[in-house]
């Protein structure tokens, strides 16, 4: 949902991809999204598809943000918008060692 926390953060895009793929497993439906923090804003960069990273175009980014913000219709191929309690996550920082 708009304003929700990222599931993972890292300076290494491949660590993000590996973690998101491991969390979602092989599946159909929308691919995890990789974003880059620029100042105070997140900019969408890639869809983490099962076998590759696919760059997100400006038009795709606008649609994705519109759906998350509730101003655009959710695609029929993506299923229902998840309830807020499913998107309220504690971010895992992959670069932090314990």
ChimeraX attribute file (.defattr): number of C-alpha atoms within 10 A of each C-alpha:
attribute: neighborCount
match mode: 1-to-1
recipient: residues
	/A:1	16
	/A:2	12
	/A:3	9
	/A:4	13
	/A:5	14
	/A:6	17
	/A:7	16
	/A:8	18
	/A:9	21
	/A:10	15
	/A:11	11
	/A:12	10
	/A:13	16
	/A:14	12
	/A:15	15
	/A:16	22
	/A:17	23
	/A:18	11
	/A:19	17
	/A:20	18
	/A:21	18
	/A:22	10
	/A:23	11
	/A:24	12
	/A:25	10
	/A:26	10
	/A:27	9
	/A:28	11
	/A:29	10
	/A:30	13
	/A:31	18
	/A:32	18
	/A:33	20
	/A:34	23
	/A:35	18
	/A:36	15
	/A:37	10
	/A:38	8
	/A:39	7
	/A:40	6
	/A:41	9
	/A:42	13
	/A:43	15
	/A:44	20
	/A:45	17
	/A:46	21
	/A:47	18
	/A:48	22
	/A:49	17
	/A:50	15
	/A:51	7
	/A:52	10
	/A:53	18
	/A:54	14
	/A:55	15
	/A:56	18
	/A:57	12
	/A:58	12
	/A:59	9
	/A:60	12
	/A:61	16
	/A:62	14
	/A:63	17
	/A:64	20
	/A:65	16
	/A:66	15
	/A:67	17
	/A:68	17
	/A:69	12
	/A:70	13
	/A:71	10
	/A:72	13
	/A:73	12
	/A:74	16
	/A:75	13
	/A:76	7
	/A:77	9
	/A:78	11
	/A:79	10
	/A:80	9
	/A:81	15
	/A:82	9
	/A:83	9
	/A:84	10
	/A:85	7
	/A:86	9
	/A:87	15
	/A:88	14
	/A:89	13
	/A:90	11
	/A:91	12
	/A:92	14
	/A:93	14
	/A:94	14
	/A:95	12
	/A:96	8
	/A:97	5
	/A:98	3
